[in-house]
């Protein structure tokens, strides 16, 4: 399915119908039962994806989702009293390139949905996922700090979780994205919170929220500090680390699950040129988070919450363990979960 070619053809003024003045559309697959159309709005040049339907969405189908990257609405073709069109449209022409990923993904999910799922439900359900993407990253990609955090988690996923797990799907599922209150990697016999430091001294990491180092209900909790150094040349970056994980996973369910998690975190390949920072791995430091570990208490005074704070690694020295302890935990989780 090449929506890009359809949009370029419409932009060149090649045929199509007009659901309203200034909008030109063309059916994506004339042989498909689902009425999905690519569209262009003139003169602003924004791109559209339209789904033909006979009635407005029901509450159970989901809301009409608005986002920083796209808008959703209902409209009727001029002179067509039978059909409505549910459509998404890029928020501005500058969003068109990223919007192409959105529209292509939504169209694919509509075409490939289970027979029991209505097309409108599939359409709106997939948009909910993209709304989370734009809330996390948007058309410009992840911030530098967020990209570094993702890089550290990918290093753990590749070099620890996948390496020590016989089942790649289980390894990817242990990556607890997008649950905001979960530890980064969760197993039945413990959890790991991964933090990245790119400072020259590697003396501290940033903790997001008073519950991030809360071990309540966990058999064990470890903090793994991935210490990176910026380099001018050589080293590695975020995009090629993503590719290295994809290569290990190959094709199949584990790879599909991995792509979903990347999307939840706000990563798209289209932003690869933005992630041009290069790094080398200085070392990894692992700590057991147990009684006495330096952290903000879980119970805070009334009116205080959502704390972000800095943790000095020097204060964690009494709790430091060899990173192989985490590898042992992962290997033991295989028999634990069998």
N, C-alpha and C positions, 0 to 999 in steps of 0.2 A: 504494500500500500504506500504510494508516494504522494502524499498530500502536497508536498512542495511543488511538484510539477503541475498539479491542478491549480494551486493558487497562482503560480506564475502565468499559467495560461489565462486565468481570469483577469489577472492584472494587465495582461496584454490586450484585453477586450475580446477574447475569443469565445463567443457564444454564451450560453447560460440563460437562466430565467432570473427575474427580479422579484423577490418577495416584497420589496418596498423600494421607493426611490433611492438610488444610491447604492443598492446592494445587488450583487450578481452572484449566482450560485450554480453549482454543478453537482450532480449525484456522484458519489464516490464510486459505488459499485452498482451499475444498473441491474445486475443479475441477483443482487442480494435482496432478501425480503425486507430488511430494515432500511428505511428511508433516511440515509445519512448523506448530508451535502457539505461540500466545502464552499465557503463564501468569502467575498471581498466587499468591504464597504468603501465607497468613494465619497468625497475626495480624500478622507483621512488615511486610507490604505490599511486599515486594520483587518486582520484575518478572522474568519469565523468557522465554526463547525455547527451544523444544524441537524436536529433529529426531528423527522416528521412524525406527528402523533395526532390522534383524533380527539384527544381530550387533555385538559391540563393535568399536571402531576397531582397525585393524591398525597395527603400528608405522610402516608407510609412510604412513599417513594423517596422522601427526603426534601429538604428545602432548596430553593433556588440560591445557589451559593455565590457570594460576591467575594472577590479577592483582590489583592494588589496587582495580580498579573492578568486577571480576566474578569469579565462581567457575565452574568447569566440572565436570560430573560425569555419571555414567550412572545411570539409574534405570529401573524397570519399572512400567508402569501396574498398579494393583491388579487382580488377576484376569485379566491379559493375559500369557499365557506365551509368546506369539509375538514380541512387539515389545519392544525396549529404546528408551529415549529418552535421547539425548545432549542435555544442556541447559546453557545459560549463565544465570546469575542475578546480578542486581545485588548488590554486596557489602553494601549497606544501602539502605534506602528513600531516604536522602538522595542516593544515586547514581542514582535512577530516571530523572531527566531526561536525564543524560548517557548512561545505559544505553540509552535509547531510540534514540540515534544508533548505538550499537554493534549492537543487535539488528536495527534496520532495515537497516543496511549488510550485516550477515552474511546476513540473509534474502534481500536483493536479490542477493547474490553466489551464493547457493545456487540461486535461481530462474533466474538468467541464466548459470549456468556452462556451459562447453562440454559437449557430449554425452558426450565421452570421460572427463570428470571425475566421480568419484563424489560424491554430496552430502555425505558425512561428510568427505571430503578438502577440499571447498570450504569447509565449515563451520569446520573446525579451521584451515585455512590462513588464512582471513580473521581469525580470532581472534589469530593470531600478530602480525598488523599492529596490532591494537588493544592487545595487550600492550605493544608498543613505545610506543604513544600514552600509555598510563597511566604507563609508566616515565618519559616525558618531561614530561608535564603533569599528567594526572589530572583529577579532577572539578572542581578549582578553577581550572584554566587555567594558563598559563605565568607564571613569575615576571616581575617588572618588567624585570629585566636580559635575560632570554630574549626577552621581547616586544620590547624595543628592538633586540636583535640581529636578530630576524626582520624588523622594520620596515626596518632598513637594507638587508637582503638583498632585500626586496621592492622598495625604491626602485631598487636596482641592476638587478634583473630587469626592471622596468618601463621605466626611463629609459635603460638602457644595452643590456641583452641583447636584449629584445624590439624596442626601437627600431632597433637596428642589424642585426637579423637578418631576412631575408626569410621565414624559416620559423618561425612561432611555436612549433611543436613542438620544433624543434631548440634554440630559445632556452630553453625550459623544461627540456629535457634537460641543458643545460649547467649548470643548478643542481644541484650534486652532492650533493643530499640523498638518502638518509640516510647516505652513506658517511662514517664518522667521521674517517678519515685523509685524505680528499680535501680539496682546496681548495674554497672555496665555489662558484666558477664555473670550469669547465675547458673548454679548447679545445685543438685540435691544435697551435696555435702559441703557447700560453701559458695562464696561469691567474691568477685574481684572488681574493684573500682580502679580504672585506669586514668592516670593523669599525665599530662605532658608539660615539660619544662624546656624552654628554649633560651632561658637566660644564660648569660656568660658564666655565672657562678654556680648555677644549678642548686640554689640553696632553698628554694621554696616552690610549692605548687598552690594552685587556687582551688578552693572547695566551694561548691555551689549548693548552699542550703544546709541547714542544720541536720538534715536527715541523710545526707550523702554518705557519711561515715557511721551511720547507725547500724549496728549489727544485731538488733533485736530480731529474734526469730530465725537467725542464721546459725548454722553449725560452725561456720568460720567466715571471717571477712579479711581480705587482704587488700592493701593499697599498693599498686604497682606504678612507680614513677618512671616514665619513659623520658630519658634525658637526651635531647637532640641539640645539635650545634648547627648553626647556619653556615653554609659554605658558598663560595662564589661560583664554583664549578664542580662537576662530578656529583657524588652523593646521590640522593633520590628525592623525589617530590611526591605530592599527593596523587596526581593522575596515574603515574606508573605503578604506585603501590596498589591502587585500585585494580589496575590491569593484572598485577601479579596475583592478586586474590582470585580474580576471574579465571586466570589460567589454571590455577590449582583446582578450582571447582569444576571447570569444564561446563558442559551443558546439562540441564536437568533441574530438578526441584531445588537443590541447594543454591544453584546459581540464580534462579528466579527469586528465591527468598532473599538472597543477598542484594539483588537489584532493588527490591522493595524497601529494604532497610536503608540503602543509600538514598533513595528518594525521600524517605521519612526524615533523613538527616539533612536534606537540602542539597545533595550532590547531583550534578548533571555533567555529562561529558562535554557539553557545549561550553562549560566554564573552564575547561582544562587550561587554556592560555592564561587565565587569571591566576591560577595556582602555580606560579613560576618560581616560588621560593624553593631552594635546594637545602638539604639537610644531610648530616651524617649522624649515626647513632653513637652517642658518647658512652652510655651504659644504661642499665636498668637497675633500679633499686626497689626491693620488695619489703613490705612491712606488714606485720600481723596486727590488725586493729582489734585490740582486746582491752580489758580493764586497765585504766591508767593511760591509754593512748591519748595524746593531745588533740582534743576536738571540742567543738561547742556542744554543751549539753542539749539533750533532746527536748527537755522541758524548759521552756523559756518564760520570762515574765509575760503577763497579759499585755497584748498590744505589740509584741516583738515577734518578728518572724521573717522568713525568706532571706536569711542571712547569707552573704557571701564573704568568705574570709581567706586569709593566706596562712598556709601551714608551713612552718620552717622544718625542713627535713632534718636539721641537726637535733631538734627536739624529739624526733622519732627514732633516733639511733638505737635506744634500748629495745626497740620492737622490730629491728631489721632482721630479715631472714634471707637466705639464699633464694633467688628466683626459682631454683629447681623445686622448692617446696610447692610452688604453685603448679609446676608441671606434674608433681606427684598427685596433687589434689585432682587435676584433670584426668590423669590416668585412673585414679581410684573411682572417679565418677562414672567411668564406663561400666565397671562391675557393679557399682552401687545402683545404677539405673537399669541394669540388664534385667 
